[in-house]
Amino acid sequence: MSDRDDVPDLFLLANLIIMVAYAAIMVSIVVPVHRAGQLGSNKLATATAMIFCSCAVGHGFHAVIAWRTLAALDQVHAHGAGPGWSSASAVWDACTAAVGVYYWTLRRGYGVLLQKGAIYVDPWGQWRLDEADARERAARDLADAHQATLATIVEDSADAIIGLTPDGIINAWNGGAERIFGWTAAEVLARPATIFADAAGAGQQADMLARMRGGEGSFSYEGRRIRKDGRPVDVAFTVTPVTDTAGEVIGVSVIARDVSAEKEAAARQRAVQERSDQAKRMESLGNLAGGVAHDFNNILAIIANYTDFVTDETRELPHVQADLAHVRTAVDRATSLTRQLLTFTRGDTIQLRDVDLNAAVAEVHAVLERTIGEHITLIAVPSPEPLCVHADPGQLHQILLNLAINARDAMPEGGTVVLEANVAALDGEELNMQPPLPAGTYARLLVSDTGEGMSPETAARIFEPFFTTKPRGRGTGLGLATVYGIVAEAGGSINVYSELGVGTTFRIYLPISSVSGVTPPSGRTGSPPRGDGRTVLVVEDEEALARIITRILSNGGYRVRAASNGAEGLRIFQEHGCDLLLTDVIMPEMTGPKLAELTRRERPDLPVLFMSGYSNGLLGTTHVLDEGIAFLEKPFTSGDLLHKVFTTMAHDICHG
């Protein structure tokens, strides 16, 4: 066969291949368009499919022609392929051309000649797609905005929001956590949560994580944690497990709230309520004692008078006279007791006048000096300026005598009693004042001793009538009740500070008489200067008081590190240092003066401010403190504390 005879074979093969390819392309267009439900609406896709269908059919015609040519080669050479198939092929080619023109007209009309994916989309479909895309973008933008808002709320929340791994490693830390604990996110992320917990707090955290890993749900608890600056903070926690789709615990969500202020307010409210209850109890007891005293006085008057009658009629009977003398002595003693009861209940007649407290202290000192006993050191510390109160002088003497005698009885082996008079400024919020006093400047009497001291339970009852800790027959239980009654009648108040094995201080606050001309202490005038970030190391073994001191100093602009005893205070000083040491004087194991001595070995110029519930007069005379030291007497106000801290720092800086 010649090369010319091979042409029909190649023509047949080529057209068959092209026909199949066009048919496949048509199917690849029609199937997805049909699945999308766009056969009737997507004209451009339909026109495209029509082109490939027409081309496929046209190449089919050409393949038939080639086949017939091969079958009748001679006839093809003689007469051609025959007019029938050739004419049909030509007509179909014309139709294909028309479909092509229609297709390109559509593309040009849609303006998508070169746009990606336009073959599947007509204008209506494109509008719907654009609308769906716009809705998706709007939903995505709304979700992003919601997420940003939620993130802002979490970050700015006053509560700490913390994320932990199941092993207690911190992996989320918001601004509230930074404000409560003092650590920034950069400082705590990827570190264990035990960095802000003491031993007890670490135990709580371990128990919480174990419960979370064990499958327990959300729960709440309270605990104490340590801020970065060393200050304790009371925190209420709510913890919730974070789980994956399979229910496995992959983390812990912790919400923490600072409840220190709430606990302090609750403690103060309890103290105020207890003080109010005590005042009501004392008033009830006073009414009862007053009724008993008046009735008993009537009985005593009868006994006394009939005793006198019998005494007059039996003067010639010495043995009867002796018996009557014992009866009269008992009557006199009973009369004295009823007089004390009436004084306690404010039912006795009093004679008020202006009394100089310095003179009253001197007079009582002179009386006691001869009678109190050689084993007692008695010291009087008068006010540096004249100080008068409007009171009954006999009652003032009775107050001082009662308290001094009680102090003597508390020191059977000997000790020191200090009587002091001075001026004090109160802000009206002092605790343990019986009864409470409004803010103002008052005259103050102090009676301090180095005796056995009292437990808190005993101190809470000492003003109740007939309550006594003395052996039977040695005390009536009316001495301090009488003191309370006198002070309350004079418009004053009384405060007691005592520690077992250390001693007791009674403070009597009385309104100052106008003739005194006394002005409030200069240290209380004006706003206290700010601390400007200086560091104060507070060493106080009374937890509630330590929290109050820390809060006052922090609000005053100081950085505070707190310790509950001398050993802990020394360790904190050695690790972090401080600008001022504020320490209680009397503490177990290591006293304040000893702590000051040890810290000043390392830093001789360290300012030290001592504080105590005992008076400076007592501590100085018993050589607990040296003369001339900086001293703050409890109870004190926030103004007292801030002024004293500032002046102590300033004095040491100027004289360092």
VOKOL-290296 format. One line per 3 residues: their letters; for each residue x, y, z of C-alpha. Coordinates in pm, 1 decimal, m for minus. Each point is the difference from the previous one (the first is absolute). Layout:
% VOKOL-290296
a = X/Y/Z | ...
% end
This chain:
% VOKOL-290296
msd = 0.0/0.0/0.0 | 134.3/344.1/m87.2 | 47.3/291.4/236.9
rdd = m312.4/148.3/m149.4 | m197.3/m303.2/109.4 | 111.1/53.6/360.9
vpd = m168.5/340.1/27.7 | m359.2/m131.0/61.0 | 126.3/m221.1/280.3
lfl = 165.2/291.0/181.3 | m302.4/222.1/m66.4 | m232.7/m260.8/151.5
lan = 220.5/m46.1/309.6 | 45.1/372.2/59.8 | m370.4/79.1/m22.3
lii = m89.3/m286.3/231.2 | 249.0/128.3/260.8 | m121.4/359.4/m31.1
mva = m363.6/m111.0/17.7 | 60.8/m194.7/322.1 | 197.1/291.9/152.4
yaa = m275.3/250.5/m79.8 | m263.7/m235.4/133.7 | 197.5/m40.5/324.8
imv = 35.4/377.2/35.8 | m373.2/41.2/m57.7 | m76.7/m257.6/269.3
siv = 242.0/168.8/243.2 | m194.7/322.3/m49.1 | m352.1/m134.9/4.9
vpv = 35.0/m227.3/305.3 | 108.1/264.5/258.7 | m237.9/256.5/m145.9
hra = m280.5/m252.8/24.1 | 98.5/m84.8/357.9 | m3.0/369.9/82.1
gql = m350.2/28.8/m146.8 | 112.0/258.7/m259.4 | m81.0/m171.9/m330.0
gsn = m292.2/231.0/m54.1 | 148.3/316.6/146.5 | 370.4/m14.4/m87.6
kla = m20.2/88.6/m367.9 | 373.5/43.8/m41.5 | 73.4/m348.4/127.4
tat = m276.5/m145.2/m218.0 | 136.0/179.8/m307.3 | 347.9/m130.5/76.1
ami = m132.1/m354.6/24.8 | m187.2/48.3/m330.3 | 324.1/102.7/m173.7
fcs = 185.3/m310.8/113.3 | m303.8/m215.8/m85.0 | m19.3/148.2/m350.3
cav = 373.4/m42.5/m49.9 | m21.0/m359.1/114.6 | m288.0/m73.6/m239.0
ghg = 180.2/181.9/m283.5 | 313.7/m205.9/49.5 | m224.3/m304.9/8.2
fha = m124.4/90.8/m345.8 | 360.2/37.6/m112.4 | 84.5/m340.3/146.2
via = m293.0/m158.1/m191.4 | 125.2/161.1/m320.5 | 346.6/m136.4/61.6
wrt = m138.4/m345.2/68.7 | m204.3/0.5/m317.1 | 303.8/118.1/m187.3
laa = 197.0/m296.3/118.5 | m288.4/m234.4/m86.2 | m35.7/122.5/m353.6
ldq = 335.2/148.4/m87.9 | m59.8/m30.5/m365.9 | m337.5/165.1/24.0
vha = 148.6/276.3/206.5 | 273.1/50.1/m264.1 | m255.1/m7.8/m277.0
hga = m292.4/184.2/148.5 | 103.6/137.2/345.3 | m163.9/m81.2/323.6
gpg = m343.1/45.1/m129.4 | m215.9/304.0/22.7 | m213.3/m125.2/292.8
wss = 256.6/m19.9/280.2 | 202.7/292.7/m125.7 | m307.6/225.2/m9.0
asa = m104.6/m111.5/350.5 | 350.5/70.0/131.4 | 2.8/342.5/m155.8
vwd = m340.1/89.2/148.6 | 107.8/m122.8/341.9 | 321.1/201.3/m18.9
act = m212.4/307.1/m69.8 | m212.9/m74.1/306.1 | 314.3/m40.6/205.8
aav = 123.6/337.0/m120.9 | m335.5/158.3/96.8 | 20.0/m150.4/348.1
gvy = 355.7/132.9/30.2 | m113.3/349.7/m94.4 | m284.4/m24.7/252.9
ywt = 246.2/m116.3/270.7 | 247.8/281.4/m56.7 | m283.7/252.0/m14.0
lrr = m113.0/m114.6/344.7 | 353.3/18.8/141.9 | 52.5/347.2/m140.4
gyg = m341.0/109.9/131.6 | 80.7/m126.5/347.0 | 340.3/166.6/m5.6
vll = 166.9/m318.9/119.1 | 205.5/m92.3/m302.4 | 313.3/m49.6/202.3
qkg = m135.9/m29.1/354.6 | 75.4/m315.6/196.0 | m294.0/m235.0/54.1
aiy = m242.7/205.0/m210.8 | m83.1/m299.5/m212.6 | m230.0/m127.6/282.1
vdp = m167.4/327.0/103.3 | m261.6/219.1/m165.0 | m87.7/352.8/127.2
wgq = m280.7/m121.9/226.1 | 215.9/m277.7/138.4 | 290.1/241.6/43.1
wrl = m225.9/238.5/197.9 | m106.9/m281.7/223.4 | 357.1/m107.3/53.4
dea = 105.6/356.5/74.9 | m287.6/35.0/245.7 | 95.8/m324.1/174.2
dar = 363.2/112.1/11.5 | m104.6/333.8/151.0 | m207.3/m178.3/262.4
era = 294.3/m225.3/82.6 | 235.0/299.5/30.8 | m252.3/183.7/222.5
ard = m37.8/m306.2/222.9 | 378.2/m37.6/16.2 | 43.5/370.1/84.3
lad = m269.7/m25.8/269.3 | 168.9/m305.5/149.1 | 335.2/180.5/m2.6
ahq = m155.7/304.5/165.8 | m170.7/m220.7/258.7 | 326.1/m178.6/68.6
atl = 185.0/332.0/32.3 | m267.6/133.0/237.1 | 16.1/m316.5/207.8
ati = 379.7/21.6/11.5 | m21.4/362.4/114.9 | m251.4/m90.6/270.9
ved = 222.3/m285.2/120.5 | 311.6/216.2/m3.4 | m163.1/295.2/181.0
sad = m193.1/m210.8/251.2 | 59.9/90.7/363.7 | 12.8/m372.8/72.6
aii = 305.1/m205.5/m82.8 | m61.6/m244.0/m285.9 | 273.7/m261.1/m15.0
glt = 51.8/m304.2/m221.8 | 191.2/m302.1/128.9 | 111.8/m326.7/m149.5
pdg = m110.1/m314.8/185.5 | 342.6/6.8/167.4 | m44.0/355.9/128.8
iin = 211.1/188.9/m254.7 | m133.7/348.6/m78.0 | m95.6/49.3/m365.5
awn = m239.7/296.7/21.7 | 17.9/313.1/217.0 | m222.2/308.4/m31.0
gga = 35.6/356.5/126.9 | m211.9/m74.8/307.1 | 248.2/m268.6/103.1
eri = 283.5/248.5/m39.0 | m180.8/254.7/217.8 | m83.7/m250.3/273.5
fgw = 329.8/m191.3/15.7 | 245.8/261.1/m132.2 | 158.9/m231.3/m261.0
taa = m10.6/84.9/m370.8 | m96.2/m260.7/m259.1 | 357.9/m13.1/m130.3
evl = 122.7/m85.1/349.8 | m240.2/m286.6/72.1 | m86.0/m170.9/m329.4
arp = 146.1/m352.0/m21.2 | 76.2/8.9/374.4 | m177.0/m204.7/272.2
ati = m285.0/166.3/189.6 | 182.2/m71.3/326.4 | 207.9/316.6/m54.4
fad = m270.9/200.9/176.1 | m91.5/m256.7/266.8 | 139.6/m76.1/343.5
aag = 16.0/m355.7/134.1 | m371.7/m10.9/83.8 | m92.4/157.4/m333.4
agq = 215.4/m247.8/m192.6 | m183.6/m282.5/174.5 | m333.6/150.5/m101.9
qad = 115.6/28.2/m361.1 | 119.4/m361.2/m9.7 | m333.3/m120.1/140.4
mla = m193.4/211.8/m251.1 | 198.5/m132.9/m298.9 | m42.7/m358.0/122.4
rmr = m375.8/50.3/20.8 | m5.5/149.2/m350.7 | 199.8/m288.6/m146.2
gge = m230.8/m239.6/183.1 | m295.3/130.2/m197.9 | m162.8/225.5/259.9
gsf = m198.0/292.3/m136.1 | 17.1/367.6/88.2 | 34.3/95.7/368.0
sye = 104.3/297.0/216.3 | 231.1/49.1/296.4 | 190.5/274.7/183.4
grr = 367.1/24.9/81.2 | 286.4/234.0/74.3 | 261.5/76.4/m263.9
irk = 315.0/211.9/m6.1 | 41.3/302.1/m228.4 | 322.8/65.2/m183.0
dgr = 93.3/262.6/261.5 | m44.7/m253.5/282.0 | m336.9/125.7/124.8
pvd = m267.4/m261.6/75.9 | m333.4/23.3/m180.9 | m321.6/m190.0/76.9
vaf = m151.6/m139.5/m319.0 | m324.8/m178.2/m90.4 | 53.3/m251.4/m283.8
tvt = m243.9/m156.7/m245.6 | 161.8/m278.7/m201.8 | m143.1/m177.9/m304.2
pvt = 151.2/m285.2/m205.0 | 70.0/59.1/m371.6 | m64.9/m315.1/m204.7
dta = 50.0/m107.5/m362.1 | m260.6/m162.6/m226.1 | 76.5/m336.9/154.6
gev = m65.5/131.1/351.7 | 364.6/m11.3/108.8 | 114.9/280.2/234.8
igv = 250.5/212.9/m193.6 | 11.8/297.3/235.8 | m155.6/192.3/287.3
svi = m173.6/338.1/m12.3 | 44.0/200.8/322.2 | m191.9/315.4/94.4
ard = 146.0/168.1/310.3 | m142.7/295.0/193.5 | 181.1/204.6/264.9
vsa = m215.0/m23.8/314.5 | 250.0/156.9/242.8 | m204.5/320.2/35.1
eke = m321.2/m199.0/41.8 | 153.3/m215.1/272.7 | 137.2/305.5/178.3
aaa = m341.0/168.1/m22.6 | m167.4/m315.2/130.1 | 248.2/m22.5/287.2
rqr = m57.8/365.0/83.3 | m375.4/m49.2/m19.1 | 24.4/m297.6/235.5
avq = 207.8/207.0/240.6 | m251.0/285.9/m14.5 | m285.5/m244.6/56.8
ers = 181.7/m160.3/292.3 | 67.8/343.7/143.1 | m367.1/91.4/m36.1
dqa = m105.3/m328.7/159.8 | 244.6/61.8/283.7 | m143.0/347.6/57.8
krm = m354.6/m139.0/7.0 | 106.7/m278.1/234.7 | 168.2/249.4/230.1
esl = m309.6/220.4/m5.4 | m222.3/m297.1/89.9 | 233.4/m106.0/277.5
gnl = 12.7/357.2/124.2 | m377.6/23.7/16.5 | m12.1/m327.2/191.6
agg = 279.9/102.5/235.6 | m160.0/339.9/54.8 | m330.3/m151.9/102.2
vah = 173.0/m240.3/235.2 | 212.3/280.9/151.6 | m297.8/225.4/74.8
dfn = m197.6/m279.4/161.7 | 305.1/m119.6/186.9 | 66.4/351.7/130.1
nil = m344.8/3.6/154.8 | 70.0/m330.0/173.9 | 340.4/121.1/117.8
aii = m155.1/317.2/139.1 | m235.4/m211.4/211.6 | 280.1/m227.5/120.2
any = 231.7/293.8/75.4 | m258.9/194.6/195.8 | m120.8/m294.2/205.2
tdf = 363.1/m89.3/68.9 | 52.9/353.1/131.6 | m313.8/m31.7/214.8
vtd = 121.0/m322.5/157.0 | 349.5/144.6/45.7 | m139.9/294.1/198.4
etr = m207.8/m229.0/220.6 | 272.7/m256.2/77.3 | 296.7/214.2/94.8
elp = 32.5/m185.8/329.6 | 41.6/m331.9/m187.5 | 349.6/m2.3/m152.9
hvq = m34.4/m336.4/m170.5 | m319.1/118.9/m173.0 | 172.8/324.1/m100.4
adl = 281.0/m202.4/m161.5 | m248.6/m203.5/m200.5 | m183.6/314.1/m107.7
ahv = 329.6/155.3/m109.8 | 51.9/m292.2/m239.8 | m352.2/49.3/m131.5
rta = 65.4/372.1/m49.2 | 325.1/m75.9/m184.9 | m184.7/m235.2/m234.0
vdr = m268.4/264.8/m57.9 | 264.0/258.8/m85.7 | 162.9/m238.5/m243.9
ats = m333.5/m81.4/m161.5 | m76.1/372.8/m21.5 | 329.6/55.8/m178.9
ltr = m83.5/m274.6/m247.9 | m343.1/145.6/m75.3 | 159.9/340.4/m48.4
qll = 229.2/m154.0/m262.4 | m297.5/m163.1/m164.9 | m184.0/331.6/m15.7
tft = 308.3/166.6/m146.7 | 23.3/m275.5/m262.4 | m365.8/51.0/m92.1
rgd = 34.2/381.2/m4.8 | m248.0/17.4/284.4 | 223.1/167.6/256.3
tiq = 14.4/374.6/54.0 | 313.1/149.8/m153.1 | 147.0/349.5/20.9
lrd = 155.8/108.0/m328.4 | 266.6/267.8/m24.0 | 317.1/72.0/m195.9
vdl = 275.3/m232.8/116.6 | 369.9/19.4/m90.7 | 105.2/m350.5/m105.8
naa = 364.3/66.6/84.6 | m102.1/90.8/354.5 | m222.9/m309.5/23.5
vae = 286.6/m224.2/m115.2 | 238.3/163.3/248.7 | m244.6/m39.7/288.8
vha = m66.2/m367.6/m72.5 | 373.2/m59.3/m45.5 | 65.3/152.0/342.1
vle = m265.3/m221.5/163.4 | 110.7/m319.5/m172.3 | 369.2/61.1/52.7
rti = m46.7/m58.9/374.2 | m237.2/m296.1/m27.3 | 49.2/m193.8/m323.5
geh = 300.0/m197.1/126.7 | 375.5/3.8/m29.1 | 1.4/m270.1/m269.5
itl = m184.2/235.7/m239.3 | 170.1/282.8/m192.2 | m252.6/280.0/m39.0
iav = 63.0/265.2/m266.8 | m204.5/311.3/m84.0 | 28.1/160.2/m346.9
psp = m197.4/329.1/m8.9 | m119.6/176.9/m312.3 | 252.3/255.3/m131.1
epl = m275.5/264.2/m0.6 | m292.6/76.2/233.9 | m284.3/m241.1/m61.0
cvh = m344.2/33.7/158.1 | m315.4/m208.8/m23.1 | m350.7/66.8/132.7
adp = m51.8/m284.2/246.3 | m44.4/m93.4/362.8 | 348.0/11.1/164.9
gql = m85.0/m281.3/242.1 | m99.9/m221.0/m289.1 | 322.3/75.8/m187.9
hqi = 195.0/m103.9/306.7 | m213.7/m312.5/24.4 | 80.2/m90.2/m364.8
lln = 374.1/35.9/48.9 | m1.0/m179.2/334.4 | m208.6/m291.2/m125.4
lai = 217.9/m52.7/m305.1 | 325.1/39.0/195.1 | m109.7/m247.0/269.4
nar = m102.9/m251.3/m267.4 | 340.6/46.4/m162.6 | 173.4/m61.1/332.3
dam = m203.0/m319.1/57.9 | 104.2/m123.5/m347.1 | 368.6/24.6/103.0
peg = 43.6/m210.4/315.8 | 373.4/m31.2/m70.8 | 39.4/371.0/m66.5
gtv = 7.2/218.9/m307.2 | m69.2/348.3/m131.6 | m315.2/211.6/m4.3
vle = m7.3/317.6/m211.9 | m263.0/275.2/34.3 | m9.3/235.1/m300.9
anv = m202.3/299.0/m116.4 | 7.1/137.2/m357.1 | m210.6/102.9/m300.3
aal = m126.9/m233.5/m275.0 | m180.1/62.3/m329.1 | m260.0/m257.5/m111.5
dge = m159.6/m38.8/m342.4 | m313.7/m175.6/126.4 | 84.6/m336.9/m157.3
eln = 211.4/m148.8/279.6 | m85.6/m353.9/103.0 | m34.5/m137.9/353.9
mqp = m115.6/333.0/141.6 | m262.6/m43.1/272.4 | m223.4/182.3/m60.9
plp = 89.1/136.9/m348.8 | 100.6/365.8/m37.4 | m45.3/247.5/m286.2
agt = 302.7/150.1/m170.4 | 176.4/275.1/189.8 | 279.0/90.3/242.0
yar = m18.6/m149.6/348.9 | 190.5/m2.1/325.0 | 146.9/m339.1/70.9
llv = 96.8/m180.0/319.8 | 213.6/m313.0/m28.5 | 68.6/m258.7/266.5
sdt = 254.0/m261.8/m114.6 | 155.5/m295.0/176.4 | 247.1/m279.5/m63.5
geg = m221.1/m262.8/161.5 | m145.5/m332.0/m103.2 | m223.7/139.0/m273.0
msp = m334.9/m135.7/m111.1 | m127.4/m233.0/m269.2 | m239.4/148.6/m260.0
eta = m287.0/m192.5/160.9 | 70.4/153.4/339.9 | 53.0/350.4/m140.2
ari = m342.8/m19.3/m167.7 | m175.2/m43.4/339.6 | 196.5/213.7/243.5
fep = m258.7/283.2/9.4 | m288.1/m230.4/86.5 | m115.0/51.8/362.2
fft = 96.8/m280.4/236.7 | 246.0/m150.2/m252.1 | 340.4/m51.4/160.1
tkp = 308.9/m214.1/m50.6 | 115.3/45.7/360.1 | m31.3/m279.9/256.5
rgr = m326.4/m29.4/190.7 | m22.2/260.2/275.1 | 262.8/232.6/m152.9
gtg = m208.8/170.8/m266.9 | m357.7/113.8/m48.8 | 8.7/35.6/m376.4
lgl = m124.0/359.9/24.2 | 325.1/193.0/m31.2 | 26.9/10.0/m380.0
atv = m377.1/12.8/m38.8 | 10.0/316.9/211.6 | 280.9/141.6/m215.9
ygi = m208.5/m67.7/m309.7 | m304.0/169.1/149.9 | 197.2/311.5/100.7
vae = 162.7/32.9/m340.1 | m326.0/m49.7/m188.8 | m180.4/252.5/223.4
agg = 271.8/256.3/m72.4 | m52.4/m41.6/m377.4 | 323.9/m190.7/m45.9
sin = 117.7/m343.7/m101.2 | 243.3/m266.7/111.0 | 234.4/m224.9/m200.6
vys = 193.6/m302.4/125.2 | 311.8/m155.6/m151.5 | 141.0/m312.2/164.4
elg = 221.4/m298.0/m74.6 | 47.9/m303.2/219.5 | 334.9/4.4/172.6
vgt = 79.9/352.8/m117.2 | m236.9/248.6/163.4 | m302.0/224.3/m41.7
tfr = m71.5/361.5/m96.2 | m330.4/174.9/74.7 | m74.2/319.6/m195.5
iyl = m267.9/235.8/128.5 | m123.3/262.9/m249.9 | m186.8/301.7/142.4
pis = m133.8/319.0/m162.0 | 238.6/291.2/44.9 | m129.3/296.5/201.2
svs = m13.4/333.5/m184.1 | 230.9/156.7/260.0 | 287.8/m220.6/m114.9
gvt = 44.2/179.4/m329.6 | 145.2/m320.5/m143.8 | 26.6/m32.9/m377.5
pps = 26.2/m323.7/m194.8 | 351.9/m140.5/m35.6 | 185.5/170.1/m282.7
grt = 89.8/m330.7/m156.2 | m364.8/m58.0/m91.2 | m55.8/322.0/m194.1
gsp = 8.5/3.3/m379.9 | 13.9/m287.5/m243.8 | 292.7/m236.4/52.5
prg = 266.7/14.5/m273.8 | 4.7/m276.9/m259.7 | 241.1/m289.8/23.7
dgr = 124.3/31.0/m362.4 | 62.9/m373.7/m28.9 | 233.0/m32.0/300.0
tvl = m2.7/m345.3/157.1 | m118.8/m67.9/356.2 | 62.1/m336.7/164.1
vve = m293.2/m64.2/237.3 | 55.2/m258.7/274.9 | m319.8/m64.3/196.9
dee = m114.0/m331.0/150.8 | m367.8/100.2/9.7 | m124.8/m104.7/m345.5
ala = m304.4/229.4/m20.0 | 201.3/304.6/110.7 | 276.8/m84.3/m248.9
rii = m254.2/5.9/m283.3 | m133.4/338.9/111.2 | 351.0/148.7/27.8
tri = 90.4/m135.8/m343.1 | m309.4/149.9/m156.0 | 52.8/342.5/161.8
lsn = 362.7/18.3/m112.2 | m78.0/m124.0/m351.4 | m271.9/261.4/m39.1
ggy = 252.5/255.7/126.5 | 238.6/m72.8/m285.8 | 237.8/m243.5/172.4
rvr = 108.4/m343.4/m116.6 | m53.9/m247.3/283.3 | 159.9/m328.3/91.4
aas = m163.9/m174.6/295.0 | 125.2/m257.4/249.0 | m181.8/m171.3/286.7
nga = 300.2/m35.9/231.7 | 353.1/124.5/55.7 | 176.2/m292.3/m169.9
egl = m207.0/37.8/m315.6 | 53.3/376.4/6.9 | 378.3/m45.5/21.3
rif = m4.1/m241.6/m293.7 | m204.1/239.7/m217.2 | 234.2/286.5/93.3
qeh = 306.2/m202.5/m97.4 | m155.6/m101.6/m332.7 | m168.9/323.7/m106.3
gcd = 102.4/280.4/236.6 | m231.5/290.0/87.5 | m7.1/376.1/56.4
lll = m159.4/m24.0/347.4 | m63.1/m276.0/253.8 | m340.6/23.3/172.9
tdv = m12.7/m264.0/272.4 | m205.0/m97.3/301.6 | 196.5/14.8/325.3
imp = m124.0/m310.7/178.9 | 3.0/m313.1/m220.0 | 64.5/m368.3/74.1
emt = 349.0/m141.3/m61.4 | 154.4/324.6/m126.3 | m100.5/344.9/132.3
gpk = m11.8/316.2/m208.7 | 310.2/154.1/162.4 | 197.1/m320.3/m69.2
lae = m112.0/3.3/m364.1 | 103.1/363.9/m29.0 | 339.9/m81.2/147.9
ltr = 61.2/m281.4/m252.1 | m112.0/203.9/m301.5 | 211.6/298.1/104.9
rer = 307.4/m219.0/12.3 | m34.3/m25.7/m377.8 | m130.6/352.8/m52.6
pdl = 77.7/236.6/288.7 | m197.8/291.3/m148.5 | m326.5/m197.1/m37.0
pvl = m297.8/202.8/135.5 | m198.2/m203.7/254.5 | m348.3/79.8/132.2
fms = m125.9/m205.3/294.1 | m369.4/m53.5/78.4 | m167.8/m153.8/301.3
gys = m323.9/m22.8/189.1 | 197.6/91.7/313.1 | 75.3/361.7/71.7
ngl = 336.8/151.3/m78.0 | 27.3/95.7/365.7 | m24.6/m362.0/112.2
lgt = 236.6/m134.3/m266.2 | 255.7/270.0/72.0 | m2.9/m37.7/377.2
thv = 30.6/m378.8/m25.0 | 290.4/37.4/m245.5 | m178.4/m192.4/m273.6
lde = 69.5/298.6/m226.1 | 278.7/253.4/16.5 | m77.4/363.3/59.8
gia = m56.8/218.0/m304.3 | m101.7/m275.5/m244.2 | m277.7/48.0/m259.4
fle = m315.1/m149.6/151.5 | m362.7/m35.0/m111.4 | m256.5/m97.3/260.2
kpf = m288.2/m232.6/m80.4 | m277.4/55.9/m74.3 | 90.2/249.5/m271.0
tsg = m182.3/152.7/m296.0 | 108.0/m0.4/m362.9 | 109.2/362.5/37.7
dll = 207.9/m84.0/308.2 | 174.3/m282.3/m184.4 | 73.8/188.7/m323.6
hkv = 124.8/312.0/179.0 | 219.5/m202.7/234.6 | 149.0/m210.3/m281.4
ftt = 81.3/311.8/m202.3 | 150.8/193.5/291.0 | 208.9/m301.9/106.4
mah = 142.3/m34.0/m350.2 | 61.0/373.0/m29.9 | 169.2/18.0/342.4
dic = 236.3/m287.3/m76.5 | 82.1/140.8/m344.8 | 80.0/341.9/148.7
hg = 208.9/m144.7/284.8 | 148.2/m298.5/m182.2
% end
